Amino acid sequence: MPSPERPVHTGVRAAAMPVFAPLFQPGTEEVTVRWLTVHVPVAAEVSDAVLPQGLTSAAEPTVGLWIAEFIGAEFHSVSGVERRPSYLQGGLSLRCRRDGGADGAYALLTYVAGLNHGILGRELFGLPKKQLRSVTLDEEAGRLRFAMTSALGEPLVAGEAELGPTAHAAPAPDWFRRHFTVKAIPSAEGPGTDGPAFDVCKLVEIPWRMTDAAPVRGGAASLVWGGGSSDPLHLFAPTQPPSARYGTARLGIDYGKYLADVEPPHAFGRPSWG
């Protein structure tokens, strides 16, 4: 019988969940995108109600609806490069301001079709990601049809855009270069303790780099928002006709930076499982 003072070595290493599971490692992203942005002017009072502490409405409040095919996504971390199959993704970002600097974009919602590709953005930056049932981004005869359907089968948005020559250098607007999120991690002790309800609740800035790889086209757009309580996108009713730009580009997302501790923002919509 072995001595209790000496460990027994069997040649088998102990195994446990790492601090960062493989999909959640801190890193950066490089990807080719087939990208559509629809610019939707919205009312200032809607923008003011949605933006979190630390951000204010832009002079021209605008929601940027984006839908894109991510092609050959590469996630770079200390363990190497992880490549993903192509997938479709979409989201809404609200034009905003921060401390008198250049306009930026507050990420309202981000949607992923099918398997949970690109999970890094949620774990690292707090991007509010939800799964979709389907995404449409189809070009035909100089027009683009786009749509997103929720995991519950509810329409989130559907519309069309004209595709003509434009002078834009990239399919995403310049204000997308400064993306903001609120990264909120609830306390394991719950809200009824003496401590805060959230262990982390910080305003984060995420730098984007987008360079064009093909001519950017665009023109007038039309869309219909869904009206479900889980995703109340109908709140962003256009105050003027929307416009669109579309093209292929190279997108790079680097590490972000924490700007300030903030109060948890109000919930956008209500969860529903059926």
HUNORJO-V343165 format. One record per backbone hydrogen bond with DSSP energy under -1.0 kcal/mol. CO is the residue of the C=O (numbers start at 0). NH is the residue of the N-H. If there is no record, write none. Layout:
# HUNORJO-V343165
[[CO;NH] [CO;NH]]
This chain:
# HUNORJO-V343165
[[2;5] [20;23] [27;75] [28;252] [29;73] [30;250] [31;70] [32;248] [33;68] [34;246] [35;66] [36;244] [37;64] [38;242] [39;62] [40;238] [42;46] [43;47] [44;48] [45;49] [46;50] [51;54] [55;96] [60;41] [61;94] [62;39] [63;92] [64;37] [65;90] [66;35] [67;88] [68;33] [69;86] [70;31] [72;83] [73;29] [74;81] [75;27] [76;79] [79;76] [81;74] [86;69] [87;112] [88;67] [89;110] [90;65] [91;107] [91;108] [92;63] [93;105] [95;103] [96;55] [97;100] [103;95] [104;179] [105;93] [108;91] [109;129] [110;89] [111;131] [114;116] [118;121] [118;122] [119;123] [120;124] [120;126] [121;125] [126;128] [127;109] [129;111] [131;113] [133;148] [135;146] [137;144] [139;142] [141;162] [142;139] [143;160] [144;137] [145;158] [146;135] [147;155] [147;156] [148;132] [148;133] [149;152] [153;149] [155;225] [156;147] [157;223] [158;145] [159;221] [160;143] [163;217] [172;175] [173;176] [176;207] [177;104] [178;205] [179;106] [180;203] [182;201] [184;198] [184;199] [186;189] [196;186] [199;184] [200;261] [201;182] [202;258] [203;180] [204;256] [205;178] [206;253] [208;251] [210;249] [216;245] [217;163] [218;243] [219;161] [221;159] [223;157] [228;269] [230;232] [231;234] [232;235] [241;220] [242;38] [243;218] [244;36] [245;216] [246;34] [247;212] [248;32] [249;210] [250;30] [251;208] [252;28] [256;204] [259;202]]
